[in-house]
Amino acid sequence: MEKVVLVNPDDVVLGQMEKMQAHKNGILHRAFSVFLFNENGEMLLQKRANEKYHSPNQWTNACCSHPRLNESYLDAAKRRIKEELGIDCELTEKFHFIYKADVGDGLWEHELDYVFSGTFDGEFALNSEEVSEVRYISPSDLKNEIAEHPEHFTEWFKIILDEYFNQLN
C-alpha cells in the first residue's frame, strides 16, 4: 500500500496516509513535478497509461509523483524518472507551491508541489504500467493544443504549467 506524506502549508510533516485515501479526502501532501526539455527547448510530455486509476490516457508533464517519508524531493524526482521513463538526468529545483485540483471520480490532488526541470535528449525505456507514450512539443504549440483540447491534458498539469511559465517570466 503506497502512502503519501501529509504536511501543513509550511511543509511540516503531519504523518502519512494511504495515497488513495488522501486523494479521496483532498488532504494536503508532498508531491513533485518534473519538466524536461530537449536541446531545442521543446517540452517532454508523457501520456498516462490506460491502467492508471485516475486521469488515464491524458497528456501531462514528464513526471509527477510523491516522495516517500524521509526521502528528499530531489531524490524522489530522480527515482521516479528512472522508474517511469527509464532515464537519468540532472534536475534543478525551480519553485514550490500549493494547489488543489479536482481530477474526477471524487478524487482530488491537493499538493505541496516542488517543481524541477532538466534537459534530456536520449532514449527512453518507458514503464508501460505508467506511461503509454512520450513526445516533445514547443511551448507555443503546447499552449495552443491545451486551448483547443483541454480535456486531453491532466488537470494538475494545466495548473502547474501556468505556474511554471508565471514563475519564469
C-alpha positions as CSV (number, residue, x, y, z in Angstrom):
1,M,0.0,0.0,0.0
2,E,1.6,3.2,-1.2
3,K,1.5,6.1,1.3
4,V,1.9,9.9,0.9
5,V,3.5,12.3,3.4
6,L,0.9,14.7,4.9
7,V,2.1,18.2,5.6
8,N,0.9,21.6,6.6
9,P,1.4,24.6,4.3
10,D,4.9,25.2,5.8
11,D,6.0,21.6,4.8
12,V,5.9,20.3,8.4
13,V,5.2,16.6,8.3
14,L,1.9,15.7,10.0
15,G,2.0,11.9,9.2
16,Q,1.3,9.5,6.4
17,M,-1.8,8.3,4.7
18,E,-2.6,5.7,2.1
19,K,-2.4,7.5,-1.3
20,M,-6.0,6.7,-2.4
21,Q,-7.5,7.9,0.9
22,A,-5.5,11.2,0.7
23,H,-6.8,11.7,-2.9
24,K,-10.4,10.9,-1.9
25,N,-10.3,13.4,1.1
26,G,-8.2,16.1,-0.7
27,I,-5.7,16.2,2.1
28,L,-2.5,18.3,1.6
29,H,0.5,16.1,0.9
30,R,4.0,16.3,-0.6
31,A,4.5,15.9,-4.3
32,F,6.9,16.9,-7.1
33,S,6.6,17.6,-10.8
34,V,9.4,17.3,-13.4
35,F,9.6,19.4,-16.6
36,L,12.1,18.1,-19.1
37,F,13.2,19.8,-22.3
38,N,15.3,18.8,-25.2
39,E,18.2,20.9,-26.7
40,N,15.6,22.7,-28.9
41,G,13.7,23.9,-25.9
42,E,10.7,21.6,-26.6
43,M,8.9,20.1,-23.5
44,L,8.6,16.4,-22.9
45,L,5.1,15.2,-22.4
46,Q,4.1,11.7,-21.2
47,K,0.7,10.1,-21.9
48,R,-0.5,8.4,-18.8
49,A,-1.2,4.7,-19.2
50,N,-4.7,3.4,-19.7
51,E,-4.5,1.4,-16.5
52,K,-3.9,4.5,-14.2
53,Y,-6.7,4.8,-11.6
54,H,-7.3,8.5,-12.5
55,S,-6.6,10.6,-15.5
56,P,-5.7,7.7,-17.8
57,N,-4.7,8.4,-21.4
58,Q,-4.2,12.1,-20.7
59,W,-1.0,14.0,-21.5
60,T,1.0,15.5,-18.7
61,N,4.5,16.7,-17.9
62,A,7.5,14.4,-17.9
63,C,6.8,13.0,-14.4
64,C,4.8,13.7,-11.2
65,S,4.7,11.7,-8.0
66,H,5.2,11.7,-4.3
67,P,8.3,11.5,-2.1
68,R,8.4,8.8,0.5
69,L,8.8,9.6,4.2
70,N,12.4,10.8,4.8
71,E,13.1,10.9,1.0
72,S,14.1,14.3,-0.4
73,Y,12.0,15.9,-3.2
74,L,15.0,15.7,-5.5
75,D,15.8,12.1,-4.7
76,A,12.2,11.2,-5.3
77,A,12.1,13.0,-8.6
78,K,15.2,11.2,-9.8
79,R,13.8,7.9,-8.6
80,R,10.5,8.3,-10.5
81,I,12.0,9.5,-13.8
82,K,14.1,6.3,-13.7
83,E,11.1,4.2,-12.8
84,E,8.6,5.8,-15.3
85,L,10.9,6.9,-18.2
86,G,14.0,4.7,-17.7
87,I,16.3,7.7,-17.7
88,D,18.8,9.6,-15.5
89,C,19.4,13.3,-15.8
90,E,20.3,16.4,-13.7
91,L,17.4,18.2,-12.2
92,T,17.2,21.7,-10.8
93,E,14.6,22.9,-8.3
94,K,12.6,25.8,-9.8
95,F,10.0,26.7,-7.1
96,H,7.3,25.1,-5.0
97,F,3.6,26.0,-4.5
98,I,0.4,24.5,-3.2
99,Y,-2.5,23.7,-5.5
100,K,-5.8,21.7,-5.4
101,A,-7.3,20.1,-8.4
102,D,-10.5,18.0,-9.0
103,V,-9.2,15.0,-11.0
104,G,-12.7,13.4,-11.4
105,D,-14.4,10.4,-9.9
106,G,-14.4,12.1,-6.5
107,L,-10.6,12.4,-6.3
108,W,-8.5,15.4,-5.5
109,E,-4.9,16.4,-5.9
110,H,-4.1,18.7,-3.0
111,E,-0.3,19.0,-3.1
112,L,2.6,21.0,-1.9
113,D,4.4,20.6,-5.2
114,Y,8.2,21.0,-5.7
115,V,8.8,21.7,-9.4
116,F,12.1,20.6,-11.1
117,S,13.4,21.0,-14.6
118,G,16.1,19.4,-16.6
119,T,17.3,18.6,-20.1
120,F,17.3,15.2,-21.8
121,D,17.9,14.2,-25.4
122,G,18.5,10.4,-25.1
123,E,16.5,7.2,-25.4
124,F,13.6,6.3,-23.1
125,A,12.7,2.9,-21.6
126,L,9.1,3.5,-20.7
127,N,7.3,1.7,-17.9
128,S,4.1,0.6,-19.7
129,E,2.2,0.5,-16.4
130,E,2.8,4.2,-16.0
131,V,3.4,5.7,-19.5
132,S,1.9,4.7,-22.9
133,E,3.9,7.2,-25.0
134,V,6.1,10.3,-24.9
135,R,6.6,13.3,-27.2
136,Y,8.3,16.7,-27.3
137,I,6.4,19.8,-28.1
138,S,7.2,23.5,-28.3
139,P,5.8,25.7,-25.6
140,S,3.7,27.7,-28.1
141,D,2.3,24.6,-29.7
142,L,1.5,23.2,-26.3
143,K,-0.4,26.3,-25.2
144,N,-2.4,26.1,-28.5
145,E,-3.2,22.4,-28.0
146,I,-4.3,22.9,-24.4
147,A,-6.6,25.8,-25.5
148,E,-8.1,23.7,-28.3
149,H,-8.4,20.4,-26.3
150,P,-8.0,20.9,-22.6
151,E,-9.6,17.5,-21.9
152,H,-6.6,15.8,-23.4
153,F,-4.4,17.1,-20.5
154,T,-4.3,16.3,-16.8
155,E,-5.9,19.0,-14.5
156,W,-2.7,19.4,-12.4
157,F,-0.5,19.7,-15.5
158,K,-2.5,22.8,-16.7
159,I,-2.2,24.4,-13.2
160,I,1.5,23.6,-12.8
161,L,2.3,24.7,-16.4
162,D,0.7,28.1,-15.8
163,E,2.6,28.5,-12.5
164,Y,5.8,27.4,-14.3
165,F,5.5,30.0,-17.0
166,N,4.4,32.7,-14.5
167,Q,7.4,31.9,-12.3
168,L,9.9,32.1,-15.2
169,N,8.5,35.5,-16.5
